[in-house]
Amino acid sequence: MRFILSLAFCLLLSLTVFGQTKKQAENFSATDLNGQKYSLNDFRGKVVLLTFWSTSCPICQSEIPNLNRLSQKYDGKDVVFLALTMENETKVASFLKKKPFDFRITPNSFDVLLKYADRDRDGNLNVGYPAYYIINQKGEIEYKDNGWDKIQTIDSQISRLLNSK
């Protein structure tokens, strides 16, 4: 009897896992560093790599050249690269003169971070920088991670999504 109950539990658990749906990415509206307004919904039908970063984050700085190469690799494809930071335009523009970043840069994005960041059990923000979110063509969060050396995984996820059309 115990074996049958265990088997039934495993079957139910596996059905639950396979039946899970992806989480819809929260829409947001923003203005990029060039003064162009956009919303996440504008990019429906495309793969979106959304990254949260900071000019004072050493890992973020070390990843920028790799992210730029990734952006160049998918140039002309249905992929949008968005880099959001909580910092203001002046600080970001000054940083970009020394370290160019080929993404669509969006300063003053704390409100968007609030929509995407995990929270600890006390409700405090829990996000590591750089944070990455890949949003599929249907507007669902396909992948999320943070930290150093995620480019290869991000690249394979983007490639997989582009090839699944």
N, C-alpha and C positions, 0 to 999 in steps of 0.2 A: 504494500500500500504506500509506504514511504517513497519507494522508487517511482511509482505512478504519479504521486503528488509532485515530486521533484521534476519529473519529465514534463508535467503539465505546466509547472511554474516556468521552466526554461523555455518552453514553447510560447507561452504568453509573453515572456520578456522579449524574446526574439521578434515576435510580431509587433510589439510596442516599438522596438528600436527601428525596424524596417518601415514602420508606418509614420515615423516622425516627419514633420514638415520642417523646412528651413524657416528661419526667422526672417521676416520682412525687414529690410533696412529702413530705418526712420528717415523720412524725407526731411530736408532742411533747405533753407534758402541762404545764400551767402553772396558776398562780393569779393572777387579776387583782387590781387595786388594791382591789376591793370584797370580796376574800376568796373569790370564786367560782372553783372549779376547773373546768378544761375541757381537752379535747384537740383537736387539729386534726381528728381523725376525727369529732368531734361535729358538724362542719359539712359533712360529705359531703352533696352535693346542692345546696350553696349556693356562690356565688362568694365567695372570701375575699381581701381585700386585707390583706396582712401588711406592716407597715412597721417597720423598725428605726430608732430615733431616739435622740437624746440631748438633755437639757435645755441642754447647753453648745454645741450645734451651731447656729450662726446660720441656716444654710439650713433646718434642721429647724423652727426657730422661725418663720421667714418662711412656711413651707409650711402650718403648722397651720390658719390661717383658710381656706385653699383646701381642705384635707382635710376640715375641718368642713362646708364647703358641699357637698362631694361626699357625705359621710355623710348629710347632710340630704336631698339629692336622691334617694338610694336608700333612705330610711327606709321601712320596710314591705315592701321587696323582699327577695328571697333573696340578700342580700349581707351579709357579716360584715366588720367593720372592726377589725383587731387592731393595736395599737401596742406593740411590745416594746422595752424599754430595759434596759441592764445596770445602771442606777442603782437604788438602794434606794427603798423606799416613802416614807420621810421626805422625801428630796430631790425625788422626783416629785410628791408631794402638795403640797409647798410651791410648786413651779413651777406646778402646775395652778391654784392659787388666783389667780395673776396672768395665766395664759394657758390658758384652758380648752381641752381637747382632747376631742372627742366620740367618739373611738374607745374600744374596750375596752382599757384600759391595763394592761400587764403588766410590772411591774418585775422586777429580778433575773433577766433572761433571757439571760445569757451562754451557758448551755448550748444554747439554741435557736439563737443566733447561730452557734455552732460548727457546727451542722448545716447551716446555709444559706450561710454565707460562702464565697466562693471562696478559693482558696489560691494563693500564688505558687509558683514552682518550688522554693523552699526550704521550703515547708509553712507559711509565715506567713500569717495571716489577711489577706485583701485585700477589704475592703468599704468602700464610700463611704456616707456618711450624707447624707440619709436614704436607706435602701435599700428598694425596693419589690418585692414578689412578689405576683402575682395567681395564685391557685390556682383552677382550674376546678371544676365540679361533680363531676368524677370524682376529684378530689384530685391533679391534675397541675399542675405549674408551667407556666402559660400565658405569663407575661411576668415579666421581672425587669429592673430598672434601678436607678439611684441618682442622686442629685443634685437640682438645682433645676429647677423648672418642668416637671414630668412629669404634672401633673394632667390636662391635655387628653388625653394618650395613655392614661392610666389610665382615665379616664372612658369613652373610646371602647372600650377593651378590655372593661370591665365590661358596658357596653351590648351589645356584640357577643355576649358569653357569655350574658347573660340572654335575648337574642333567638334564640339558637341552640337553645334547649330544645325 
